[in-house]
Amino acid sequence: MTLRIAEIFGPTIQGEGALIGEPTVFVRAGGCDYRCSWCDSLHAVDSAFRHTWTPMQAADVWQQVLDLSGGRPLTVSISGGNPAIQDFAPVIAFGQTAGYRFACETQGSIAKPWFAELNTLVLSPKPPSSGETVDWDAFDACLAAAGEAPEVVLKIVIFDDTDYDWAKEVADRYAQLPLYLQPGNPEVDPEIPVETQDTLDRLLWLVDKTTAEGWFTPRILPQLHVLLWGNKRGV
């Protein structure tokens, strides 16, 4: 089976969510069923970039992960785009035989049986600022597909008060899932430097808002990779 791969890079550290700071090799799939208004990975989403995606067999994807990691088991993050469009089960099977851990981040719009083979499934439903509308039946199907095997967590990006209020509703709906919130990054052009102070101000706004309301359910995290490297790809 051929996979469409936008990029494979690392090892570097995971910059967000439940595995923040963890040494990771990233496998970024090409293709997505969403077009979020603030998408920071259009090169892996928009079909206009399809000519840059590499058709690869699962064994070749796995060999590149091995080469990058030097054969030292670590975490492999499958992302996109939406990686759930494709079948990464063979890649996961190769890696877990060798002692690697696998995480996947998806918006929860497409359920796949291989979710149950993951160590960590990050479900990141897109808030109103994205311009997308979540299909909660599809989201629930993703939870069902994962079953009890992987750790399943929620990660929501917050840009404004509307996103924040929406996130509270989602948290109530899925109270059984650990919740991670992070401020969104409005600057998505990799050629434009990120304003560090603006990034920190948005993080402080989110911290102040949750603590002032006594909402202590979520863990508030920065986009660490944005603070360290801005919008550069492959880091």
SVG drawing of the C-alpha trace seen along z (x, -y; Angstrom):
<svg xmlns="http://www.w3.org/2000/svg" viewBox="-23 -41 45 48">
<polyline fill="none" stroke="black" stroke-width="0.4" points="0.0,0.0 1.3,-3.4 1.3,-6.3 1.4,-9.9 4.1,-11.5 4.6,-15.3 7.7,-15.0 9.5,-12.9 11.9,-14.6 13.5,-14.5 14.4,-13.5 13.3,-16.7 11.1,-17.4 7.3,-17.3 6.2,-20.9 2.7,-20.6 0.1,-18.5 0.3,-15.5 3.8,-14.5 5.4,-18.0 9.1,-17.8 9.4,-14.2 12.0,-13.2 10.1,-12.4 10.4,-11.5 7.5,-13.0 5.8,-11.4 3.6,-14.0 1.0,-12.6 -0.2,-14.5 -3.9,-15.2 -6.7,-16.5 -10.5,-16.6 -10.5,-20.0 -9.3,-23.5 -8.9,-25.4 -8.6,-29.1 -5.5,-29.3 -3.8,-26.0 -0.1,-26.1 0.7,-23.0 -1.0,-23.8 1.9,-22.1 0.5,-18.8 -3.2,-19.8 -3.8,-21.6 -3.9,-19.5 -2.0,-22.3 1.1,-20.9 0.3,-17.3 3.3,-17.4 5.6,-17.7 4.2,-14.7 6.3,-11.5 4.6,-8.2 6.1,-5.7 5.6,-2.1 5.2,-1.4 8.6,0.4 10.3,-2.7 8.6,-5.0 9.8,-2.8 13.3,-2.6 13.6,-6.4 12.4,-6.6 15.0,-4.0 17.7,-6.0 16.8,-9.3 16.6,-7.7 19.7,-5.6 17.7,-2.6 17.1,-4.0 13.5,-3.4 11.6,-6.7 8.2,-8.1 7.0,-8.4 4.3,-11.0 1.9,-10.5 0.4,-13.8 -0.8,-15.7 -3.0,-17.0 -5.2,-14.3 -3.3,-11.0 -6.5,-9.1 -7.2,-9.4 -4.5,-6.7 -3.6,-3.3 -0.6,-3.6 -1.1,-0.2 1.9,1.4 4.2,-1.4 3.0,-1.0 3.5,2.8 7.1,2.4 7.9,-0.1 6.3,1.6 8.2,4.8 11.3,2.7 10.2,1.1 9.1,-2.3 6.0,-4.1 3.4,-5.7 1.3,-8.7 -1.2,-10.1 -2.9,-13.5 -6.2,-13.9 -9.2,-16.1 -11.5,-13.1 -13.3,-13.2 -12.3,-9.8 -12.1,-6.6 -9.5,-3.9 -9.0,-0.5 -5.3,-1.2 -6.1,-3.8 -6.3,-0.8 -2.6,0.0 -1.4,-3.4 0.2,-4.3 -1.3,-7.7 -4.2,-9.1 -4.5,-12.9 -8.0,-14.0 -7.9,-17.7 -11.4,-18.9 -11.3,-22.2 -12.9,-25.2 -15.2,-27.8 -12.3,-30.0 -11.2,-27.3 -14.3,-27.7 -14.9,-24.0 -17.8,-22.2 -17.2,-19.1 -19.2,-16.0 -19.6,-14.6 -20.8,-11.2 -17.6,-10.8 -15.7,-12.0 -17.4,-9.3 -16.5,-6.7 -12.8,-7.6 -13.1,-7.0 -14.8,-3.7 -12.1,-2.7 -9.4,-3.4 -11.0,-1.3 -9.1,-0.9 -5.6,-0.3 -4.1,-3.8 -4.1,-6.8 -6.6,-9.1 -6.4,-12.8 -8.2,-16.0 -6.2,-18.9 -7.9,-22.2 -6.4,-25.3 -7.8,-28.6 -7.8,-31.8 -10.6,-33.9 -13.4,-33.9 -15.7,-32.0 -13.2,-29.2 -12.7,-29.2 -16.5,-28.8 -16.7,-26.1 -13.8,-24.2 -15.6,-24.2 -18.6,-22.6 -16.4,-20.0 -14.7,-19.3 -18.1,-18.7 -19.1,-16.4 -15.9,-14.3 -15.1,-14.7 -13.4,-11.3 -10.6,-12.5 -7.5,-14.5 -7.7,-18.0 -4.9,-20.2 -5.4,-23.7 -3.0,-25.9 -3.2,-29.4 -3.4,-29.5 -0.7,-30.9 -2.2,-33.4 1.0,-33.8 1.3,-30.7 3.7,-31.9 7.1,-30.1 8.9,-33.1 7.6,-35.5 9.2,-35.5 6.9,-34.8 6.6,-37.6 7.7,-35.9 6.1,-38.4 2.8,-38.1 2.9,-34.4 3.6,-34.7 0.8,-37.3 -1.7,-34.9 -0.5,-32.1 -0.8,-34.5 -4.3,-35.5 -5.4,-31.8 -3.8,-31.1 -5.4,-34.2 -8.8,-33.3 -8.9,-29.7 -7.6,-30.6 -9.9,-33.5 -12.9,-31.3 -11.6,-28.5 -11.6,-26.1 -8.8,-23.7 -9.7,-20.8 -7.4,-21.5 -3.6,-21.7 -2.5,-24.9 0.5,-24.6 2.4,-26.7 3.2,-25.7 6.8,-25.1 8.0,-24.6 6.6,-28.0 8.5,-29.7 11.7,-27.9 11.6,-27.9 8.7,-30.0 6.9,-28.5 9.9,-26.7 9.2,-23.3 11.0,-20.1 12.2,-21.0"/>
</svg>
